[in-house]
Amino acid sequence: MSHFKIGIVVGSLRKDSFNKQTAHALIKLFPQEFTCQFIDISTLPLYNQDDDSNTPASVIDFKQQIKACQGIIFITPEYNRSIPGVLKNAIDQASRPYGTNAWNEIPAGIIGVSTGNISTAIAQQHLRNSLAFLNMPTLNQPECYLKWYDGMVENGKFSEKTATFIQSWVDAYIAFVKQNNH
């Protein structure tokens, strides 16, 4: 039996973020052959091309964590109809300098949680554009746009109303990772 390591990148820094709560509940739905590890983006400096010749240690560590994964799941809110700046910065840091793209060929999944009616549909589309350029095969179906509601995650688990849908997404992502790690 193969073992797969999945990196979890949450695009929100807020302590009680709905996306963080979702991420913690999500990782409990993976089978034993999958290990999910949170990859922290909060300590990354702002990307500056002047630093390409002297990459900060936090960025080197971040890139190594990504490269050790057989899959990456981005769980992100939508800010002003796009992804949060902190997530875009993380994407840029791990893809630079040119020719050292840590994201290359790692299967990606995208989930987003918001209180708005369209959830994170536009942010996810913007993220997909970047991931396509970075050569990350990305699970296209099923899409996972979640509208947060009170009780969606309680005691670290999804409500029954949400769990079935999320489990079907996880199952599709598992198959996608296995297909893309031959």
Disulfide bonds with the S-S distance in Angstrom:
none
